[in-house]
Amino acid sequence: MSDLFSYLYTIKIQNHLHCLITLRDEYKTFAANPPGQRTFVLIQKAMNWTDAREYCRNHHTDLAMMLTEPEARDLGTVKGPHRVWIGMYREPWRWSDNRNSSFKNWGRGEPSNYASAQYCVYFYRDKTWGDSECSKLFPFWCQTGDKRKLFS
């Protein structure tokens, strides 16, 4: 079993122990929380924002929703791509399950809405966010748990 894991990180957030595990064969990184809390999964396959959200909803719960600064900080400790989709989008800025967000962590000059076409949000490796065209292809964070009922 130990040969499945390429590396293991242990980090501490809000007095809970969290483990981040990369499975070499699956190309996924898991950020595991105590029972009843959300788990984050980094999917290395690049997709546009809409396809990434659909993938997360089919295989996990939804695109990742970073509700606190410690969550954003800890996901930023995972070695991975420079830009990764998260579940924030503009209508106005809200999470993909339609909840409002009081926590936002924009990078310098963001959101820029360049050419009035940037409606989706990615997570920089430096733990800040930027807006981009939803059609761009980036890897993405999914989350499992804390599911809200979605209305069509």
C-alpha positions, 0 to 999 in steps of 0.5 A: 500500500505504501508504494501508492503514495508519492509523498505525504504532507501534514499541516495544521489548521485551526487545531485540526490535523490535515493530511495532503496526499498525492496518489501517483497513479491518479494524478490527484492531490487530496487535502483531508479534513476531520470527519464531517468537513470538506476534503479538497482534491486537485485534478491535474487535467486541464479543463475550462471552468464549466467542464471542471465544475461538471466534473467535480459535481459528477465525481466529488461535490463541486468546485472548491469553495475556499470559505476562510483564509486558512483554507486558501493558505493551506491549499496554496502549500500543495505543489502544483500548477500556477493557476487552478480553477476554483468555484467562484464566478461573477454574477455577482461574485459567488460560489458555484453552489450560489452561496455568497462569499464574504472571504475573497483573496484577490491578487494585485489588480484583480479582479480586472475583468479584462475585455469585459470577458473574465467571469471565472476565478482561478487560484494562484500558487501564491494563494491569491485569486485572479479572474479569467475567461471561463473558456481557458484550460486550467487544472482545478480543485474539487471538494467533497462534502458540505453539499448544498441543494442546487436548484436549476 
